[in-house]
Amino acid sequence: MTYPIIEDGNVFYFETSTRNKISVEFNDLTNIFESVFPIFCVDIYRLQDRQRTNEQIGSKTRDTIVSIIKIFLDRYDCALVAFIDTSTDNKGKARNRLFKSWFNIFGKNEFIIESRDLVFNESESYSFLIIRKSYGNAKTIIEAFDKFIKLANEPDEIQ
């Protein structure tokens, strides 16, 4: 069971039973990865500044986010990249585990997930590449992802 979803282009919104407003946004990164295959970044945001309230029972938030991701993957037949930042609240490690557990529940039969660590300004973050197992060019997409991560992990040159 999922929450009702409002769609506005590549942004999906929903509100939880505890009145948390969530957006799931998809941004085209195909050119950044220098790929001929479409690659999008998925970002998940809580839209309010008020204190977060967790769901009392169930997993409707998870199910809604997973449903949105599946809708997008089916619609655009693309790869997805997710970045989990740890710099704002130091909860990135927990989000990383949560995202992996969602993938293991819902996508391990249909998708490949490649997980990589990012180190930026001495802050560790996490990234994922999600692609269908059926893609014949999965290896090329993974290589482009690894190239991007390698460049992102290189220290800035002092000028």
C-alpha positions in Angstrom: 0.0 0.0 0.0 1.3 3.4 -0.9 0.5 7.1 -0.3 -1.2 9.1 -3.1 1.5 10.6 -5.4 1.4 14.0 -7.1 3.7 14.1 -10.2 5.2 17.3 -11.6 7.6 16.4 -14.5 10.5 14.5 -13.0 9.5 15.4 -9.4 7.0 13.2 -7.4 5.4 14.4 -4.1 3.5 12.7 -1.3 2.5 13.3 2.2 2.7 10.7 5.0 0.0 9.9 7.6 2.2 11.8 10.1 2.1 14.9 7.7 5.7 14.6 6.6 5.9 16.0 3.0 8.4 14.1 0.8 9.7 14.8 -2.7 11.5 12.4 -4.9 13.3 14.2 -7.7 15.1 12.8 -10.8 17.8 14.8 -12.5 19.4 13.9 -15.8 23.2 13.2 -15.4 23.7 11.6 -18.8 26.1 14.3 -20.0 28.1 14.4 -16.8 28.7 10.7 -17.0 29.5 11.1 -20.8 27.1 8.2 -21.4 25.0 7.4 -24.5 22.6 5.6 -22.2 20.3 7.8 -19.9 21.5 8.1 -16.3 19.4 10.0 -13.8 20.1 11.0 -10.2 17.4 10.4 -7.6 17.2 12.8 -4.7 14.7 12.2 -1.8 13.9 15.2 0.4 11.6 15.9 3.4 10.1 19.3 2.6 9.3 20.7 6.0 11.4 22.4 8.6 9.4 21.1 11.5 10.6 18.2 13.6 10.3 14.9 11.8 7.7 12.4 12.9 8.1 8.8 12.0 5.3 6.6 10.8 3.6 4.8 13.7 3.0 1.5 12.0 3.9 0.0 8.6 6.1 0.9 5.8 4.0 3.1 3.5 6.8 5.7 3.1 9.3 3.0 1.9 6.7 1.4 -0.3 5.8 4.8 -1.9 9.4 5.7 -2.6 10.2 2.3 -4.1 7.0 2.6 -6.2 8.1 6.0 -7.5 11.6 4.7 -8.4 10.1 1.7 -10.2 7.7 4.0 -12.1 10.5 6.2 -13.2 12.8 3.3 -14.2 10.0 1.7 -16.3 9.0 5.0 -17.9 12.5 6.1 -18.9 14.4 2.8 -19.2 17.5 4.4 -17.6 20.1 3.8 -14.9 19.7 5.6 -11.6 22.4 7.1 -9.4 21.7 7.9 -5.7 24.0 10.0 -3.5 23.6 9.9 0.2 25.3 12.9 1.9 26.5 12.6 5.5 27.6 16.2 6.0 24.3 17.7 7.2 23.2 15.4 10.0 25.7 12.5 10.1 22.9 10.0 9.4 24.3 8.9 6.0 25.5 5.6 7.2 22.1 4.7 8.5 20.5 5.9 5.2 23.0 3.8 3.3 21.9 0.7 5.2 18.3 1.6 4.8 18.6 2.1 1.0 20.4 -1.2 0.7 17.8 -3.1 2.7 15.0 -1.6 0.5 16.9 -2.7 -2.6 17.3 -6.2 -1.2 13.6 -6.5 -0.5 12.3 -5.1 -3.7 14.9 -5.2 -6.5 17.5 -7.9 -6.2 15.9 -10.1 -8.8 15.6 -7.4 -11.4 18.3 -4.9 -10.7 22.1 -4.7 -10.1 23.1 -2.2 -7.4 26.7 -1.0 -7.4 27.6 0.8 -4.2 30.6 3.2 -3.9 31.9 5.4 -1.2 32.7 9.1 -1.8 35.1 11.2 0.2 34.6 14.9 -0.3 36.2 17.5 1.9 37.1 14.8 4.4 33.4 13.8 4.7 32.4 10.3 3.7 29.3 9.9 1.6 27.7 7.0 -0.2 26.6 6.4 -3.8 24.6 3.8 -5.7 24.2 2.9 -9.3 21.0 1.0 -10.0 20.6 -0.8 -13.4 18.5 -3.6 -14.8 20.1 -7.0 -15.0 18.8 -7.3 -18.5 20.9 -4.4 -19.9 23.4 -5.6 -22.4 25.6 -2.5 -21.7 25.6 -2.8 -17.9 29.4 -3.2 -17.9 29.9 0.1 -19.8 27.5 2.0 -17.5 29.3 0.6 -14.4 32.6 1.7 -15.9 31.3 5.3 -16.4 30.0 5.3 -12.8 33.4 4.1 -11.5 35.2 6.8 -13.6 32.9 9.5 -12.2 33.4 8.2 -8.6 37.2 8.1 -9.1 37.2 11.7 -10.3 34.9 12.8 -7.4 37.3 11.1 -4.9 40.4 12.8 -6.3 41.6 15.7 -4.0 41.2 19.2 -5.5 44.4 20.4 -7.0 45.8 23.5 -5.4 46.2 26.3 -7.9 
